[in-house]
Amino acid sequence: MRAALATPLGPVLSTRQAFEATRGLPVATVGDVTTATFVDAGYLPQVMVVDHLTKRVEIDLHLEEKLKNKNVVTSQARNPPGVITDALWDAIARAWASSRPTLVVVDGEEDLAALPVLALAPEGAAVVYGQPPDRGVVVVRADAQVKRLVESLLLRME
């Protein structure tokens, strides 16, 4: 499934284009650099999923510190590389259901987190994640077609 999962689920955009494409929408960011980029630019996504890693190397972008006075809920989820645990799934579901922005800190890796984020996103929300190798960010609108694609990917993973 590596090839299927490496294919972007939406257009690959520059950061500026991503800000424009998501303006006024409920937004989720997946990945430390993508999340920090949005937060540093003054955007506060509804759902933010990070693992304190980038390219499997530990990174500290001080997100918790930057979000300290922004009424953000922080939750934890254990998720080893290459899988999607019930704990991650539940944390993302709670984040979308929350009335407050939520930072989901993954103990392990958030490499596949865009899939449950999209599956659980409300219709019309935007999910933004980085596209390696440093090609930009992918912006995906959660609509019926994308949700069917995500569901088919998830079923193939079981």
BELNORGI-V469271 format. One record per backbone hydrogen bond with DSSP energy under -0.5 kcal/mol. NH is the residue of the N-H (numbers start at 1). CO is the residue of the C=O. Records with the same first field share a line. If there is no record, write none. Layout:
NH = CO  CO
This chain:
5 = 1
6 = 2
7 = 3
11 = 139
13 = 11  137
18 = 14
19 = 15
20 = 16
21 = 17
22 = 18
23 = 19  20
25 = 22
28 = 126
29 = 47
30 = 128
31 = 49
32 = 53
35 = 31
36 = 32
37 = 33
38 = 34
39 = 35
40 = 36
41 = 37
42 = 39
43 = 38
45 = 43
46 = 27
47 = 27
48 = 102
49 = 29
50 = 48  104
54 = 57
57 = 54
59 = 52
66 = 62
67 = 63
68 = 65
70 = 67
72 = 67
73 = 101
75 = 103
77 = 105
79 = 107
83 = 80
89 = 85
90 = 86
91 = 87
92 = 88
93 = 89
94 = 90
95 = 91
96 = 92
97 = 93
98 = 94
102 = 46
103 = 73
104 = 48  102
105 = 75  103
106 = 50  104
107 = 77
108 = 106
109 = 79
113 = 110
115 = 112
116 = 112
117 = 113
118 = 114
119 = 115
120 = 116
121 = 117
124 = 142
125 = 122
126 = 26
127 = 140
128 = 28
129 = 138
130 = 30
131 = 136
132 = 130
135 = 131
136 = 131
137 = 13
138 = 129
139 = 11
140 = 127  138
142 = 125
143 = 141
147 = 143
148 = 144
149 = 145
150 = 146
151 = 147
152 = 148
153 = 149
154 = 150
155 = 151
156 = 152
157 = 153
158 = 154
